[in-house]
């Protein structure tokens, strides 16, 4: 469900342990758990609030605009992760960046709770910056707790990954019913409370992290000028928008953002191939990275329908009466993290078993499988939408089966991506290549919102058409990756 990026940070780590793991891991586990509780809890009701009628406390946006905002928000959290890593490395250190990010997430969610449309969109921007500061730096500090590396670090990240998905599971289970029972504003206030608990325990127990993520004295810091300029530019845009001088169209803005991210990605890989002075072997590996990044964009454009078109499907076309309880649509957002928790160990065991037998699949094959699983999930949604066209409501089992297939796809592609990108990258470009991986997730997530915008509730036939389109994207993309497997194996030149 979430990427875990690890970059070593020098650390003097206390010796206290829990179950053989550094005590600081519990600090980071709980911090990330509450951050994911906040993020996925709010995401479970985000698009539903935006399209809800004003008379029902919502913003009353049309589906296309709401979908564009959703895509930019989710994509922005990945994009600002690059900014958050830069701030931590050069200005604040990871610990201060995590604390500042948490405060921004709290403030942003409280702004959502105010209910004003203008303040709502500013709140989304504040949350996006906060997530960008917190998430990559929490992951980096996990790596810093294990300066020796090895299997103990792998086990630590496994525990940390469970914290991520535990928060993602609990968030929708609590926030969606809370919003349904007490109203949208209180639904947004609950995530703010969750992040408050997270940052409080982080500040209370961060001494267990030792020097992990603390800016070392004597290290020359870079100028704050880029941050000040960015902040001033955002403040100016916000002021002009709130005053009515500048009118932003979310759909146009989302499309422009997609083109900008695509141009950035293409430009960077052209630079690596033609102007970076790489060897022939390194250039071949760059070609493999291009294929993986393209597959990643395709996957996340489909996968992030979870909180967009599929959330709307759950709200409008799903019979959610369960034993006398009218289950809020957002509760179904908890299905994917539950499946991740259940099946992640099985997929890990599968890869280990194949490796021991000399039959391990390379990156292209795993990515191909991930995309095909994605496509198969949308074939299920296509069939479900045919029942909707016939005037029926469908059972939640259609969505649950889709989420199961998408979980299989995620476990085939997502954990593999960062690992292979770090192995394939030329040593002096590893950090930048990691940035390109997160850019692919940002672009895919933004495209997800644009795809959802093709669904028009007044023309219901657009719903199965949308699901079938993503089915073909997944199946064709996955088949191409499988066909490229022999070529990719040669181009990787021994990377496994």
Backbone torsions as a table, in degrees:
resi	resn	phi	psi	omega
1	UNK	NA	-33.0	-177.8
2	UNK	-137.7	147.7	177.4
3	UNK	-81.9	145.7	175.4
4	UNK	-121.6	104.6	-179.7
5	UNK	-95.3	132.6	-177.3
6	UNK	-120.2	120.6	174.5
7	UNK	-128.2	121.7	-174.7
8	UNK	-60.2	138.9	175.3
9	UNK	-128.5	133.2	-178.9
10	UNK	-58.1	135.6	-174.7
11	UNK	-149.0	141.9	169.3
12	UNK	-107.1	95.9	-166.7
13	UNK	-97.4	130.5	177.3
14	UNK	-58.4	156.0	-173.2
15	UNK	-84.1	-12.4	-176.0
16	UNK	-61.5	135.5	-176.6
17	UNK	-130.7	161.7	171.4
18	UNK	-130.0	119.7	-177.3
19	UNK	52.5	37.1	177.4
20	UNK	82.7	-2.2	-179.9
21	UNK	-107.1	150.0	179.2
22	UNK	-56.3	141.5	179.9
23	UNK	-60.2	-30.0	178.9
24	UNK	-63.2	-21.8	178.4
25	UNK	-62.6	-36.5	178.5
26	UNK	-63.9	-37.9	176.6
27	UNK	-59.4	-47.9	-178.4
28	UNK	-72.8	-35.3	176.3
29	UNK	-56.6	-49.9	-177.3
30	UNK	-70.9	-35.9	177.7
31	UNK	-61.4	-48.3	-179.1
32	UNK	-69.5	-35.7	178.5
33	UNK	-60.6	-47.0	-178.8
34	UNK	-70.8	-32.8	176.4
35	UNK	-65.5	-42.9	178.4
36	UNK	-70.3	-33.0	172.1
37	UNK	-56.9	-46.8	-179.4
38	UNK	-65.3	-46.8	-175.1
39	UNK	-65.9	-52.4	-175.9
40	UNK	-77.3	-27.3	174.1
41	UNK	-64.4	-47.3	178.1
42	UNK	-66.4	-41.2	-178.6
43	UNK	-62.6	-29.0	-178.7
44	UNK	-64.3	-24.0	-178.7
45	UNK	-117.5	-0.2	-171.5
46	UNK	-60.0	-59.7	-175.6
47	UNK	-69.8	-29.6	178.0
48	UNK	-65.6	-38.7	177.0
49	UNK	-67.1	-41.9	-176.3
50	UNK	-65.8	-35.1	-178.1
51	UNK	-91.6	-10.3	179.5
52	UNK	-65.3	145.6	-179.1
53	UNK	-62.2	149.6	178.6
54	UNK	-59.5	-36.0	179.4
55	UNK	-63.8	-20.0	178.4
56	UNK	-104.2	15.2	176.1
57	UNK	90.7	0.3	-179.1
58	UNK	-89.5	-172.1	179.8
59	UNK	-90.8	-17.7	178.4
60	UNK	70.6	26.8	179.3
61	UNK	-77.9	153.0	173.3
62	UNK	-73.9	160.9	-174.4
63	UNK	-58.6	-40.3	-175.4
64	UNK	-65.2	-44.2	179.1
65	UNK	-66.3	-45.4	179.6
66	UNK	-61.1	-39.1	179.4
67	UNK	-66.1	-39.0	177.9
68	UNK	-64.2	-42.4	178.1
69	UNK	-63.4	-44.1	178.5
70	UNK	-57.6	-48.3	-178.7
71	UNK	-61.9	-43.2	179.5
72	UNK	-65.8	-36.5	179.5
73	UNK	-65.0	-52.3	-177.8
74	UNK	-63.9	-45.0	177.7
75	UNK	-62.1	-37.6	-179.3
76	UNK	-63.6	-33.1	179.3
77	UNK	-64.1	-34.9	176.0
78	UNK	-74.5	-41.2	-176.9
79	UNK	-65.0	-41.6	180.0
80	UNK	-74.2	-10.1	171.9
81	UNK	-61.5	-33.1	175.9
82	UNK	-64.8	-42.6	177.3
83	UNK	-63.4	-42.9	-179.1
84	UNK	-63.4	-39.0	177.2
85	UNK	-65.9	-39.3	178.7
86	UNK	-63.7	-44.3	-180.0
87	UNK	-61.9	-43.0	-179.5
88	UNK	-65.9	-43.1	-176.7
89	UNK	-67.7	-33.2	-169.6
90	UNK	-114.7	-16.7	-171.9
91	UNK	-127.3	-54.9	-168.1
92	UNK	-107.2	-27.2	-167.1
93	UNK	85.8	157.6	-173.4
94	UNK	-67.3	-38.8	-177.2
95	UNK	-63.0	-48.6	-179.9
96	UNK	-65.9	-35.5	179.1
97	UNK	-64.2	-41.2	177.7
98	UNK	-62.6	-44.7	-179.7
99	UNK	-63.8	-44.7	179.1
100	UNK	-64.2	-41.6	178.8
101	UNK	-61.1	-41.5	179.6
102	UNK	-62.9	-41.5	178.9
103	UNK	-63.1	-42.2	178.8
104	UNK	-64.1	-38.0	178.0
105	UNK	-63.3	-41.9	178.4
106	UNK	-62.9	-48.5	-179.2
107	UNK	-61.1	-43.6	-179.2
108	UNK	-61.8	-44.0	178.7
109	UNK	-66.8	-34.8	175.8
110	UNK	-66.6	-34.0	176.1
111	UNK	-65.9	-37.9	175.2
112	UNK	-61.7	-38.0	-177.0
113	UNK	-67.8	-19.0	179.8
114	UNK	-66.9	-27.5	174.2
115	UNK	92.0	-17.2	180.0
116	UNK	-70.7	136.2	-177.6
117	UNK	-62.2	-45.7	-177.6
118	UNK	-64.1	-46.1	180.0
119	UNK	-66.3	-32.3	-179.9
120	UNK	-58.0	-48.2	-177.1
121	UNK	-69.6	-34.2	173.9
122	UNK	-64.6	-39.4	178.0
123	UNK	-60.3	-40.8	176.9
124	UNK	-60.9	-41.0	178.8
125	UNK	-64.3	-42.4	179.4
126	UNK	-62.3	-43.5	178.1
127	UNK	-62.1	-42.0	-179.3
128	UNK	-57.9	-45.8	178.7
129	UNK	-65.4	-40.1	179.9
130	UNK	-62.3	-45.0	177.8
131	UNK	-62.9	-39.6	178.5
132	UNK	-62.3	-33.1	177.2
133	UNK	-76.7	-38.9	-172.1
134	UNK	-81.6	-51.8	-165.1
135	UNK	-63.1	-53.0	-178.0
136	UNK	-65.2	-30.9	-176.3
137	UNK	-79.5	-29.5	172.1
138	UNK	-64.0	-42.7	178.5
139	UNK	-63.8	-41.0	-179.6
140	UNK	-62.8	-37.0	179.9
141	UNK	-69.9	-29.5	174.7
142	UNK	-59.4	-45.5	178.7
143	UNK	-60.9	-36.9	-177.8
144	UNK	-68.1	-21.5	178.1
145	UNK	-72.2	-12.9	-176.3
146	UNK	-125.3	68.8	-177.7
147	UNK	-61.4	-20.6	-179.8
148	UNK	-81.0	-13.6	-179.0
149	UNK	68.1	-149.6	173.9
150	UNK	77.7	-165.2	-173.9
151	UNK	-67.0	-27.2	179.7
152	UNK	-65.4	-38.1	176.4
153	UNK	-65.7	-41.6	178.3
154	UNK	-58.6	-42.5	178.5
155	UNK	-64.4	-38.8	178.4
156	UNK	-61.8	-42.3	178.3
157	UNK	-68.9	-29.0	176.3
158	UNK	-64.8	-44.1	176.1
159	UNK	-61.8	-44.5	-178.8
160	UNK	-61.8	-41.2	179.3
161	UNK	-63.0	-34.1	176.7
162	UNK	-66.4	-35.5	176.3
163	UNK	-63.1	-40.0	177.4
164	UNK	-57.6	-51.0	-174.5
165	UNK	-77.0	-25.4	174.0
166	UNK	-65.0	-44.3	176.4
167	UNK	-63.7	-40.9	179.0
168	UNK	-66.1	-27.9	177.3
169	UNK	-76.0	-46.7	-174.7
170	UNK	-71.2	-36.2	-175.6
171	UNK	-52.7	-60.5	-180.0
172	UNK	-63.4	-33.2	-179.1
173	UNK	-63.6	-29.2	-179.0
174	UNK	-100.5	-44.6	-172.7
175	UNK	-69.6	-43.6	-177.6
176	UNK	-61.7	-48.9	175.9
177	UNK	-64.3	-34.1	179.6
178	UNK	-63.9	-44.6	177.7
179	UNK	-65.3	-37.5	-179.9
180	UNK	-66.5	-37.1	-175.4
181	UNK	-82.7	-40.9	-171.5
182	UNK	-112.7	-7.0	179.2
183	UNK	109.6	161.2	-175.4
184	UNK	-59.0	-41.9	-175.5
185	UNK	-59.6	-45.4	179.0
186	UNK	-69.5	-28.5	175.3
187	UNK	-63.6	-34.2	177.2
188	UNK	-82.1	-24.7	179.3
189	UNK	-71.7	-33.4	-178.5
190	UNK	-61.5	-44.4	174.8
191	UNK	-59.3	-35.8	177.1
192	UNK	-61.9	-38.9	177.3
193	UNK	-64.9	-41.7	179.2
194	UNK	-60.2	-44.8	179.6
195	UNK	-68.8	-30.1	175.7
196	UNK	-62.3	-43.6	176.6
197	UNK	-62.6	-39.7	-179.3
198	UNK	-63.9	-46.6	-177.9
199	UNK	-73.4	-30.7	178.0
200	UNK	-63.4	-46.7	179.4
201	UNK	-69.2	-30.6	178.0
202	UNK	-64.4	-47.7	180.0
203	UNK	-66.7	-33.4	-177.8
204	UNK	-72.0	-33.3	-171.8
205	UNK	-117.1	7.8	-174.3
206	UNK	-69.3	-12.0	175.9
207	UNK	-63.3	-20.6	176.6
208	UNK	-71.8	-12.3	178.0
209	UNK	-81.2	-10.2	-177.0
210	UNK	62.3	-132.7	179.6
211	UNK	-92.9	7.2	179.1
212	UNK	-62.8	119.2	176.6
213	UNK	81.7	9.2	177.1
214	UNK	-97.3	131.5	177.8
215	UNK	-62.9	125.8	-176.2
216	UNK	-73.3	135.7	178.6
217	UNK	-63.2	144.1	178.5
218	UNK	90.0	-12.9	177.7
219	UNK	-78.5	128.3	-178.7
220	UNK	-69.7	126.1	-179.3
221	UNK	-95.3	152.0	178.2
222	UNK	-77.7	170.9	-179.0
223	UNK	-73.3	148.7	174.7
224	UNK	-81.5	-1.4	-174.5
225	UNK	-54.1	-46.6	179.8
226	UNK	-59.3	-37.9	-180.0
227	UNK	-68.1	-42.7	179.6
228	UNK	-63.5	-43.0	179.9
229	UNK	-63.3	-45.7	178.5
230	UNK	-61.7	-45.3	179.5
231	UNK	-61.8	-41.1	179.4
232	UNK	-66.3	-39.3	179.2
233	UNK	-65.0	-44.2	178.1
234	UNK	-64.3	-41.2	179.4
235	UNK	-63.0	-39.0	179.1
236	UNK	-65.2	-44.8	179.2
237	UNK	-62.0	-42.2	179.5
238	UNK	-62.9	-44.9	-179.4
239	UNK	-62.5	-46.2	-178.9
240	UNK	-65.0	-35.1	179.1
241	UNK	-70.0	-47.3	-179.0
242	UNK	-64.9	-31.0	-179.2
243	UNK	-83.0	-6.8	177.8
244	UNK	87.7	-1.7	180.0
245	UNK	-69.9	-39.2	-178.4
246	UNK	-112.4	127.7	178.6
247	UNK	-112.9	117.4	-178.1
248	UNK	-101.7	130.7	175.6
249	UNK	-98.6	117.3	-173.0
250	UNK	-61.2	-39.5	-177.4
251	UNK	-65.5	-45.7	178.7
252	UNK	-65.4	-40.9	-179.7
253	UNK	-63.4	-41.1	179.2
254	UNK	-64.7	-42.5	178.8
255	UNK	-63.7	-42.0	179.1
256	UNK	-64.3	-39.9	178.4
257	UNK	-63.1	-39.5	178.6
258	UNK	-62.1	-46.5	179.6
259	UNK	-63.6	-38.7	179.9
260	UNK	-64.8	-44.1	179.5
261	UNK	-66.4	-38.5	177.7
262	UNK	-63.0	-44.2	179.7
263	UNK	-62.6	-39.6	179.3
264	UNK	-63.6	-45.2	-179.4
265	UNK	-64.8	-46.9	179.8
266	UNK	-62.7	-44.2	-179.8
267	UNK	-60.5	-40.2	-178.8
268	UNK	-67.4	-42.7	-179.2
269	UNK	-70.3	-32.1	173.6
270	UNK	-63.0	-40.9	177.1
271	UNK	-60.2	-46.7	-179.7
272	UNK	-61.1	-41.5	-174.6
273	UNK	-74.4	-34.5	-169.9
274	UNK	-110.8	-27.8	-169.0
275	UNK	-125.9	0.0	-174.7
276	UNK	-92.4	0.6	178.6
277	UNK	68.6	33.8	-178.5
278	UNK	-80.3	157.1	173.6
279	UNK	-76.4	169.1	179.7
280	UNK	-60.9	-39.8	179.0
281	UNK	-63.7	-42.3	-179.9
282	UNK	-66.4	-39.2	178.2
283	UNK	-64.9	-38.0	176.4
284	UNK	-61.1	-40.8	179.0
285	UNK	-67.9	-32.7	175.6
286	UNK	-62.5	-39.1	177.7
287	UNK	-60.7	-37.6	176.1
288	UNK	-64.3	-42.0	179.6
289	UNK	-62.7	-36.9	176.9
290	UNK	-59.1	-45.1	179.3
291	UNK	-64.0	-41.1	-179.8
292	UNK	-66.5	-39.8	179.2
293	UNK	-66.0	-41.6	177.8
294	UNK	-62.2	-41.3	177.8
295	UNK	-65.6	-37.9	179.0
296	UNK	-62.8	-44.7	178.3
297	UNK	-58.4	-45.5	-179.8
298	UNK	-61.9	-44.2	-178.0
299	UNK	-62.5	-49.5	-175.0
300	UNK	-71.4	-25.9	174.9
301	UNK	-63.9	-33.2	175.5
302	UNK	-84.6	-44.0	-174.4
303	UNK	-62.0	-39.6	-176.6
304	UNK	-75.2	4.7	168.0
305	UNK	-64.8	-16.7	-179.9
306	UNK	-49.8	-49.6	-178.2
307	UNK	-90.6	-0.3	-176.5
308	UNK	-113.4	-99.8	-174.5
309	UNK	-61.5	-35.8	-178.0
310	UNK	-76.3	-27.1	173.4
311	UNK	-70.0	-40.1	175.3
312	UNK	-65.0	-37.4	177.3
313	UNK	-62.0	-42.7	179.1
314	UNK	-63.5	-37.5	-178.0
315	UNK	-72.8	-40.1	-168.2
316	UNK	-100.0	-29.4	-168.4
317	UNK	-126.6	8.2	-176.6
318	UNK	-112.7	133.6	175.5
319	UNK	-79.0	105.7	-174.2
320	UNK	-105.8	22.6	176.6
321	UNK	-82.5	113.5	-176.4
322	UNK	-124.4	108.3	178.3
323	UNK	50.9	45.5	177.2
324	UNK	84.8	-3.0	-179.7
325	UNK	-106.1	128.4	175.4
326	UNK	-86.2	93.2	-173.8
327	UNK	-65.4	125.9	175.3
328	UNK	-60.3	144.6	-176.2
329	UNK	-59.0	-36.4	-176.5
330	UNK	-63.6	-21.0	179.5
331	UNK	-60.1	-33.5	-179.6
332	UNK	-65.7	-13.3	175.7
333	UNK	-69.0	-12.8	179.0
334	UNK	-83.4	-8.9	-175.2
335	UNK	-66.4	-44.6	-177.7
336	UNK	-60.7	-50.7	178.8
337	UNK	-62.1	-31.9	175.7
338	UNK	-62.4	-44.7	178.6
339	UNK	-65.6	-35.8	177.2
340	UNK	-60.6	-46.4	-179.8
341	UNK	-61.6	-38.5	-177.0
342	UNK	-75.2	-39.1	-168.8
343	UNK	-104.1	-14.7	179.8
344	UNK	-57.1	-44.8	178.0
345	UNK	-62.2	-34.4	-179.8
346	UNK	-68.2	-40.7	177.7
347	UNK	-67.4	-39.5	176.9
348	UNK	-60.8	-42.3	178.5
349	UNK	-65.3	-36.1	178.5
350	UNK	-63.3	-46.7	-179.6
351	UNK	-63.4	-39.6	179.6
352	UNK	-64.7	-42.6	-179.5
353	UNK	-63.8	-44.1	178.3
354	UNK	-63.7	-38.5	179.6
355	UNK	-64.0	-41.1	180.0
356	UNK	-64.3	-28.7	-179.4
357	UNK	-92.1	3.3	-179.8
358	UNK	73.1	22.1	-177.6
359	UNK	-118.8	22.6	-178.4
360	UNK	-61.4	138.6	179.3
361	UNK	-82.1	141.4	177.1
362	UNK	-81.6	179.9	-172.5
363	UNK	-58.9	-42.6	-176.8
364	UNK	-62.0	-40.4	-179.6
365	UNK	-66.9	-41.7	179.6
366	UNK	-67.8	-40.5	177.1
367	UNK	-64.7	-40.1	178.0
368	UNK	-60.9	-43.8	178.0
369	UNK	-62.0	-40.7	179.8
370	UNK	-61.4	-43.2	179.8
371	UNK	-68.2	-37.7	178.9
372	UNK	-67.6	-40.2	174.4
373	UNK	-59.5	-41.0	177.3
374	UNK	-58.9	-48.7	-179.8
375	UNK	-61.2	-41.7	179.5
376	UNK	-62.3	-36.2	176.7
377	UNK	-60.6	-40.5	-179.9
378	UNK	-75.9	-20.6	171.5
379	UNK	-66.3	-34.7	175.5
380	UNK	-64.3	-43.9	179.5
381	UNK	-66.4	-33.5	176.6
382	UNK	-61.6	-45.5	179.2
383	UNK	-64.3	-40.9	178.5
384	UNK	-62.6	-40.4	-177.8
385	UNK	-69.5	-22.6	174.3
386	UNK	-66.1	-37.4	174.5
387	UNK	-64.7	-37.1	178.4
388	UNK	-64.2	-41.7	177.7
389	UNK	-59.5	-30.7	179.3
390	UNK	-80.5	3.8	176.7
391	UNK	89.4	14.7	-177.6
392	UNK	-101.9	155.6	164.3
393	UNK	-96.2	145.7	-175.7
394	UNK	-109.0	161.5	178.8
395	UNK	-76.6	155.7	177.5
396	UNK	-62.6	-16.1	-178.0
397	UNK	-59.8	-28.2	176.4
398	UNK	-62.7	-47.8	178.3
399	UNK	-66.1	-39.7	-178.6
400	UNK	-63.4	-42.3	177.8
401	UNK	-64.7	-40.2	176.9
402	UNK	-60.7	-46.1	179.5
403	UNK	-63.5	-33.1	176.9
404	UNK	-63.4	-47.7	179.2
405	UNK	-63.9	-38.8	178.2
406	UNK	-67.7	-33.7	175.0
407	UNK	-63.2	-43.7	176.1
408	UNK	-59.4	-40.1	177.9
409	UNK	-64.4	-44.0	-179.9
410	UNK	-62.2	-43.3	-178.6
411	UNK	-70.1	-21.6	176.2
412	UNK	-80.7	-29.1	-172.0
413	UNK	-111.3	-47.5	-168.5
414	UNK	-64.4	-52.5	-178.9
415	UNK	-66.0	-23.7	-177.5
416	UNK	-76.7	-32.1	-171.1
417	UNK	-59.1	-56.0	-178.3
418	UNK	-61.5	-39.7	-178.4
419	UNK	-60.5	-50.2	-177.4
420	UNK	-70.1	-36.8	179.4
421	UNK	-63.0	-39.0	178.9
422	UNK	-68.7	-32.9	179.4
423	UNK	-74.8	-37.0	-175.0
424	UNK	-81.4	-23.7	-174.9
425	UNK	-68.1	139.5	170.3
426	UNK	-57.2	139.0	-172.5
427	UNK	-50.6	-37.8	-176.7
428	UNK	-81.5	-0.2	-178.9
429	UNK	-122.5	15.1	-174.0
430	UNK	-59.8	-47.3	-178.6
431	UNK	-61.2	-42.4	-179.9
432	UNK	-66.6	-38.9	179.3
433	UNK	-65.7	-37.4	174.9
434	UNK	-60.5	-37.6	176.1
435	UNK	-62.0	-37.8	177.6
436	UNK	-65.6	-34.2	177.6
437	UNK	-63.7	-45.2	179.0
438	UNK	-70.0	-29.7	174.4
439	UNK	-63.6	-37.1	178.0
440	UNK	-63.4	-37.4	178.1
441	UNK	-69.2	-38.5	177.8
442	UNK	-64.2	-45.4	179.9
443	UNK	-64.5	-44.7	178.7
444	UNK	-60.3	-42.9	-179.6
445	UNK	-65.7	-40.3	177.9
446	UNK	-65.0	-41.0	177.0
447	UNK	-64.3	-29.9	178.2
448	UNK	-59.2	-42.1	177.8
449	UNK	-65.2	-38.8	178.5
450	UNK	-67.6	-36.5	176.3
451	UNK	-64.6	-45.0	178.9
452	UNK	-59.3	-32.4	178.5
453	UNK	-62.9	-14.2	177.4
454	UNK	-79.4	-10.7	175.2
455	UNK	-84.6	126.7	-179.2
456	UNK	-119.9	113.2	-176.2
457	UNK	-61.5	-24.0	179.9
458	UNK	-81.9	-13.0	175.2
459	UNK	-126.9	85.4	-168.5
460	UNK	-63.1	-22.5	179.0
461	UNK	-64.7	-15.5	178.0
462	UNK	-70.2	-19.1	-178.4
463	UNK	-70.9	-56.0	176.1
464	UNK	-62.1	-30.5	177.8
465	UNK	-63.4	-40.1	177.5
466	UNK	-63.5	-48.6	-177.7
467	UNK	-64.4	-37.8	179.1
468	UNK	-68.1	-36.5	178.3
469	UNK	-61.8	-44.6	-179.4
470	UNK	-70.4	-32.4	174.0
471	UNK	-56.0	-48.5	-178.8
472	UNK	-67.4	-37.5	175.6
473	UNK	-56.4	-47.0	-177.6
474	UNK	-67.0	-48.0	-175.6
475	UNK	-69.2	-44.3	179.1
476	UNK	-66.0	-45.0	178.3
477	UNK	-61.7	-43.1	179.2
478	UNK	-64.8	-41.1	178.8
479	UNK	-63.6	-41.2	177.9
480	UNK	-61.8	-41.4	179.5
481	UNK	-64.4	-40.1	178.1
482	UNK	-64.8	-40.6	178.8
483	UNK	-66.3	-29.4	-179.6
484	UNK	-81.7	-5.2	-174.2
485	UNK	-53.7	-48.6	179.8
486	UNK	-61.7	-42.5	179.6
487	UNK	-64.3	-44.3	179.9
488	UNK	-60.2	-40.4	179.2
489	UNK	-59.0	-41.9	179.4
490	UNK	-69.9	-42.4	-177.6
491	UNK	-66.7	-29.1	-178.8
492	UNK	-71.5	-19.2	173.6
493	UNK	53.1	53.8	173.8
494	UNK	94.7	-10.1	178.0
495	UNK	-69.0	129.5	-179.6
496	UNK	-126.9	NA	NA
